[in-house]
């Protein structure tokens, strides 16, 4: 396990990976797959709004990884 701040930074750029390094592998994999789906489907289908949704999701993932520590 790493410090909560490092996990939050990792999870902001790669949602779900911060959860994996904190020991929640299954949750991290689910969040990572969800991030890929959000980034591919919503970003291309909705454009700017999809990117904003992805950014909100990345912030949530960072917050969740930080709180796990």
Secondary structure, DSSP 8 states (H G I E B T S, - for coil): ---HHHHHHHHHHSTTHHHHHTT-HHHHHHHHHHHHHIIIIIHHHHTHHHHHHHHHHHHHHHHHHHHH-
